[in-house]
């Protein structure tokens, strides 16, 4: 049975990273991790080129690694130019797992260090699985710090995380400069939701409802669609960059953890150490009016939720739970992704949605079944 769209209910679109990926932006965390290690490799090889004929010690200080080799232990730099391995695997092969080609650094004066342990850990996981959720990994490391006897562990983790966040902002700023072309199929899907009269060719347009695009991305890809629809329909369309925007001091990016439903979260609250709360999303939501503006929208009247590109993972569970359990939330429809082998990810999305509900009866009542859902891009 086809689910009919209620034209008199507000529409809330949740825009996640899959929306950017549909527009060919390389904004996966794994893309970012590969990028920073490729930059490290290029800088390392450049340093070798500049110093290989020097009679002084070899010194390398990069963003992610540092290496010092005395003159008496200079290593043939041929292997430095190995192009077979790329990204993190290049350094993993030569330094991290087999330090300095099995040359012991004991009593030799050789010094090697990883400058950012958190990046090393997520890089290792990404190289094994081809993906990683940085926010979830940070929260996992945060919980490990709870059991540590070293009070500096949480401070060092936050320093590493802050440095990584700066690198991520620089990376996404580069990607955001790419020219975005609107996808006709996505235009049609949004149009059919917010103004089905346009699809039917009816000139009588419904202007009694409001539309909110809740953008979880740091890019403004969705803004192009908002501007497009503002020019053709009379309804109020708002954009809420709930996690901030790149290069906007008035709306800084929020990047951290947001799972207050997790059983271990109470331990974080009880430890009474502000370092554990630096990257708590709820704390950072209080820095801008974005969250309160979202509450105003969902408190106003009934609304339907349409998920475009958001995985609904645990790192946003606090916010999503506030939306999904709300009495005004009537239905939740998720658009899914189909890979090159024809396999879709809707089952994973449904399972993630399930974890966002404490009351499972609400999950069963509100989430639209797969047969009534469709891919974001055909």
VMD Tcl script that draws the C-alpha trace (Angstrom):
set ca {
  {0.00 0.00 0.00}
  {1.43 3.34 -1.03}
  {1.88 5.91 1.74}
  {0.15 9.15 0.83}
  {1.84 12.45 1.66}
  {-0.21 14.70 3.94}
  {0.06 18.14 2.38}
  {-1.05 19.88 5.58}
  {1.80 18.64 7.77}
  {5.16 20.40 8.13}
  {8.15 18.73 6.47}
  {11.51 18.17 8.17}
  {14.41 17.04 5.98}
  {17.49 15.56 7.68}
  {20.48 16.13 5.40}
  {23.58 14.01 6.02}
  {26.88 13.20 4.36}
  {25.26 10.88 1.81}
  {23.68 13.99 0.29}
  {27.12 15.45 -0.42}
  {28.38 12.10 -1.68}
  {25.51 12.00 -4.17}
  {26.92 15.24 -5.58}
  {30.38 13.67 -6.03}
  {31.99 15.39 -3.06}
  {34.67 13.22 -1.43}
  {33.51 13.95 2.10}
  {33.76 10.50 3.65}
  {35.98 10.36 6.72}
  {38.03 7.71 4.92}
  {38.60 10.19 2.05}
  {39.85 12.73 4.57}
  {42.17 10.22 6.26}
  {43.69 9.21 2.92}
  {44.15 12.88 2.04}
  {46.11 13.84 5.15}
  {48.43 10.82 4.84}
  {49.01 11.53 1.16}
  {49.99 15.08 2.11}
  {52.30 13.67 4.77}
  {53.90 11.36 2.21}
  {54.48 14.20 -0.26}
  {56.07 16.37 2.42}
  {58.22 13.47 3.63}
  {59.57 12.73 0.14}
  {60.23 16.43 -0.41}
  {62.21 16.52 2.85}
  {64.24 13.48 1.78}
  {65.03 15.17 -1.55}
  {66.20 18.31 0.23}
  {68.41 16.48 2.73}
  {69.69 13.37 0.97}
  {72.99 15.01 -0.04}
  {73.48 16.65 3.33}
  {76.18 15.50 5.72}
  {74.09 16.48 8.69}
  {71.52 14.39 10.50}
  {68.23 13.73 8.75}
  {65.40 15.61 10.44}
  {61.74 15.27 9.52}
  {58.91 16.96 11.41}
  {55.56 16.50 9.74}
  {51.97 17.03 10.78}
  {51.54 13.39 11.77}
  {55.05 11.95 12.22}
  {58.54 12.99 13.30}
  {61.84 11.28 12.49}
  {65.47 12.03 13.28}
  {68.39 9.91 12.00}
  {72.01 10.75 12.89}
  {74.68 10.96 10.17}
  {76.21 7.68 11.34}
  {72.95 5.82 10.69}
  {71.72 7.40 7.49}
  {69.52 4.94 5.60}
  {69.51 4.51 1.86}
  {66.52 6.63 0.83}
  {65.52 4.41 -2.10}
  {62.62 2.87 -0.18}
  {61.30 6.34 0.65}
  {60.14 6.66 -2.94}
  {58.13 3.46 -3.03}
  {54.94 4.35 -4.94}
  {53.25 0.97 -4.49}
  {51.85 1.81 -1.08}
  {49.93 5.01 -0.58}
  {48.31 6.95 2.22}
  {48.60 5.51 5.75}
  {49.83 2.12 4.48}
  {53.03 3.73 3.18}
  {54.09 4.83 6.67}
  {52.66 1.71 8.27}
  {54.91 -0.40 6.03}
  {58.13 1.57 6.55}
  {57.88 3.05 10.04}
  {54.93 2.20 12.20}
  {54.74 -1.60 12.08}
  {58.33 -2.23 10.96}
  {60.14 0.80 12.40}
  {63.00 1.97 10.20}
  {63.25 -1.29 8.27}
  {64.02 -3.34 11.41}
  {66.87 -1.07 12.47}
  {66.72 -0.76 16.23}
  {66.71 2.76 17.57}
  {68.32 1.68 20.85}
  {71.60 3.50 21.42}
  {71.66 4.71 17.83}
  {70.23 8.18 18.29}
  {67.36 7.41 15.93}
  {64.15 9.07 17.09}
  {60.72 8.27 15.68}
  {57.35 9.38 16.99}
  {53.70 9.56 15.96}
  {52.53 13.10 16.61}
  {48.81 12.31 16.77}
  {47.89 8.97 18.35}
  {44.17 9.44 17.71}
  {44.72 9.90 13.97}
  {46.97 6.84 13.94}
  {44.26 4.74 15.60}
  {41.45 5.82 13.26}
  {43.79 5.42 10.28}
  {44.51 1.85 11.30}
  {40.82 1.06 11.54}
  {40.09 2.78 8.24}
  {42.87 0.84 6.46}
  {41.35 -2.43 7.69}
  {37.67 -1.66 7.06}
  {37.82 1.04 4.32}
  {35.62 3.26 6.47}
  {35.56 4.81 9.92}
  {33.22 7.04 11.92}
  {35.55 9.50 13.61}
  {32.98 10.80 16.08}
  {32.11 7.31 17.28}
  {35.80 6.44 17.56}
  {36.40 9.56 19.65}
  {33.60 8.57 22.01}
  {35.07 5.07 22.30}
  {38.50 6.53 23.18}
  {36.81 8.88 25.64}
  {35.31 5.94 27.51}
  {38.72 4.24 27.62}
  {40.06 7.34 29.36}
  {37.47 6.84 32.12}
  {39.28 3.66 33.14}
  {42.76 5.12 32.85}
  {44.86 5.99 35.88}
  {46.64 8.70 33.90}
  {44.77 12.01 34.21}
  {46.59 13.34 31.15}
  {45.05 10.77 28.81}
  {41.84 12.75 28.30}
  {43.79 15.97 27.81}
  {46.06 14.37 25.20}
  {43.07 12.83 23.44}
  {41.39 16.22 23.18}
  {44.57 17.86 21.87}
  {44.84 15.20 19.16}
  {41.14 15.53 18.36}
  {41.36 19.32 18.10}
  {44.32 19.06 15.71}
  {42.45 16.51 13.62}
  {39.37 18.78 13.54}
  {41.50 21.61 12.14}
  {42.79 19.31 9.41}
  {39.23 18.20 8.65}
  {38.03 21.79 8.32}
  {40.84 22.55 5.89}
  {40.03 19.43 3.87}
  {36.29 20.14 3.67}
  {36.97 23.77 2.74}
  {38.84 22.50 -0.32}
  {35.99 20.16 -1.24}
  {33.37 22.86 -0.72}
  {34.89 24.89 -3.55}
  {33.77 22.32 -6.10}
  {30.95 23.48 -8.36}
  {27.72 21.69 -7.45}
  {25.17 20.76 -10.09}
  {21.61 20.14 -8.93}
  {20.42 16.58 -9.50}
  {17.02 16.50 -11.29}
  {15.99 13.29 -9.53}
  {16.53 14.85 -6.09}
  {14.65 17.98 -7.17}
  {11.69 15.81 -8.17}
  {11.71 13.89 -4.89}
  {11.75 17.06 -2.81}
  {9.14 18.67 -5.04}
  {6.82 15.69 -4.68}
  {7.09 15.98 -0.89}
  {6.75 19.70 -0.30}
  {4.57 20.70 -3.22}
  {2.89 17.79 -5.01}
  {0.62 20.25 -6.79}
  {3.60 21.27 -8.89}
  {4.11 17.68 -9.97}
  {0.42 17.38 -10.92}
  {0.57 20.63 -12.86}
  {-1.97 22.26 -10.52}
  {-1.58 26.00 -10.08}
  {-3.26 25.96 -6.66}
  {-0.24 25.82 -4.37}
  {-0.45 24.87 -0.71}
  {1.15 27.57 1.44}
  {-0.12 26.47 4.85}
  {2.89 24.39 5.88}
  {6.55 25.06 6.63}
  {9.63 23.19 5.50}
  {12.90 22.90 7.43}
  {16.12 21.46 6.07}
  {18.17 20.34 9.07}
  {21.68 20.19 7.63}
  {24.14 17.98 9.53}
  {26.88 18.66 6.96}
  {29.42 21.44 7.24}
  {29.03 22.21 3.54}
  {26.21 24.18 1.94}
  {25.25 21.79 -0.86}
  {21.64 21.69 0.27}
  {21.46 25.49 0.22}
  {21.38 25.39 -3.59}
  {18.19 23.32 -3.47}
  {16.63 25.65 -0.91}
  {17.32 28.66 -3.12}
  {15.84 26.79 -6.10}
  {12.56 26.04 -4.31}
  {12.28 29.48 -2.75}
  {11.99 30.86 -6.26}
  {9.04 28.66 -7.26}
  {6.85 28.09 -4.18}
  {5.21 30.36 -1.59}
  {5.89 28.17 1.44}
  {8.30 29.13 4.18}
  {11.55 27.18 3.71}
  {14.24 27.43 6.37}
  {17.75 26.03 6.61}
  {19.29 25.08 9.94}
  {23.01 24.23 9.86}
  {22.75 22.42 13.17}
  {26.42 21.39 13.23}
  {27.79 24.71 12.07}
  {29.37 25.92 8.86}
  {32.86 26.06 7.46}
  {34.61 29.40 7.90}
  {31.73 30.98 9.83}
  {32.80 32.29 13.25}
  {29.16 32.90 14.18}
  {28.26 29.28 13.55}
  {31.39 27.21 14.30}
  {31.39 23.53 13.44}
  {30.28 21.07 16.11}
  {32.24 17.85 15.96}
  {32.29 15.34 18.78}
  {29.86 12.96 20.45}
  {26.13 13.15 21.04}
  {24.92 9.90 22.56}
  {23.46 10.64 25.97}
  {21.39 7.45 25.70}
  {24.54 5.34 26.02}
  {24.79 3.54 29.36}
  {28.32 4.84 29.96}
  {27.33 8.47 29.50}
  {26.30 8.81 33.13}
  {29.86 7.85 34.12}
  {31.16 10.75 32.05}
  {28.80 13.13 33.84}
  {29.72 11.78 37.28}
  {33.48 12.03 36.81}
  {33.25 15.81 37.28}
  {36.00 16.68 34.80}
  {35.20 19.35 32.22}
  {37.72 17.87 29.78}
  {35.25 15.04 29.17}
  {32.61 17.54 28.08}
  {34.65 19.67 25.67}
  {33.32 17.82 22.63}
  {29.87 16.95 23.96}
  {27.42 18.09 21.28}
  {24.71 19.18 23.73}
  {27.20 21.51 25.42}
  {28.23 22.98 22.08}
  {24.63 23.33 20.86}
  {24.25 25.98 23.56}
  {26.71 28.25 21.73}
  {24.25 29.10 18.91}
  {20.44 29.38 18.58}
  {20.32 26.45 16.12}
  {19.04 23.82 18.53}
  {16.39 26.10 20.01}
  {15.25 27.00 16.50}
  {14.84 23.30 15.77}
  {12.74 22.90 18.93}
  {10.52 25.81 17.85}
  {9.87 24.05 14.55}
  {8.99 20.64 16.01}
  {6.89 22.18 18.79}
  {4.78 24.26 16.39}
  {2.67 21.55 14.74}
  {2.76 18.04 13.34}
  {5.57 17.14 10.94}
  {6.89 14.32 8.78}
  {10.61 13.47 8.65}
  {12.47 12.73 5.41}
  {16.04 11.45 5.77}
  {18.37 12.21 2.89}
  {21.92 10.94 3.30}
  {22.01 10.72 7.10}
  {22.93 7.32 8.53}
  {21.23 8.10 11.88}
  {24.24 6.68 13.71}
  {24.96 6.85 17.42}
  {26.98 10.07 17.30}
  {23.73 12.06 16.80}
  {21.43 9.87 18.88}
  {20.55 12.52 21.47}
  {19.30 15.01 18.90}
  {17.58 12.40 16.71}
  {15.79 10.88 19.68}
  {14.40 14.33 20.54}
  {12.95 14.57 17.03}
  {11.71 11.02 16.55}
  {9.99 10.58 19.93}
  {8.26 13.97 19.73}
  {4.48 13.77 19.79}
  {4.30 15.96 16.67}
  {6.46 13.58 14.64}
  {4.05 11.49 12.58}
  {6.16 9.49 10.08}
  {9.84 8.93 9.23}
  {10.91 8.06 5.70}
  {14.51 7.25 4.81}
  {15.91 7.50 1.30}
  {18.60 4.89 0.74}
  {21.74 4.40 -1.33}
  {22.35 1.71 -3.96}
  {25.97 0.79 -4.68}
  {27.51 -0.19 -8.01}
  {26.63 -3.85 -7.36}
  {22.96 -3.01 -6.99}
  {22.94 -3.58 -3.21}
  {21.14 -0.99 -1.08}
  {21.89 0.05 2.50}
  {18.30 0.42 3.73}
  {18.55 -2.46 6.21}
  {21.49 -0.72 7.92}
  {19.56 2.55 8.01}
  {16.52 0.87 9.55}
  {18.67 -0.77 12.23}
  {20.27 2.59 13.05}
  {16.82 4.16 13.28}
  {15.77 1.36 15.64}
  {18.63 2.23 18.02}
  {17.41 5.84 18.17}
  {14.16 4.80 19.86}
  {13.90 3.93 23.53}
  {10.22 3.22 23.00}
  {10.24 0.54 20.28}
  {6.48 0.83 19.76}
  {7.08 4.35 18.45}
  {9.67 2.96 16.05}
  {7.15 0.50 14.65}
  {4.45 3.14 14.40}
  {6.48 5.92 12.79}
  {9.15 4.42 10.54}
  {7.91 3.80 6.99}
  {8.67 0.34 5.65}
  {11.20 -0.32 2.91}
  {8.58 -1.06 0.25}
  {7.38 2.54 0.55}
  {10.88 4.03 0.45}
  {13.14 4.75 -2.52}
  {16.77 5.56 -3.36}
  {17.96 9.14 -3.07}
  {19.48 8.90 -6.51}
  {18.13 6.40 -9.05}
}
mol new
graphics top color blue
foreach p $ca { graphics top sphere $p radius 0.5 }
foreach p [lrange $ca 0 end-1] q [lrange $ca 1 end] { graphics top cylinder $p $q radius 0.2 }
display resetview
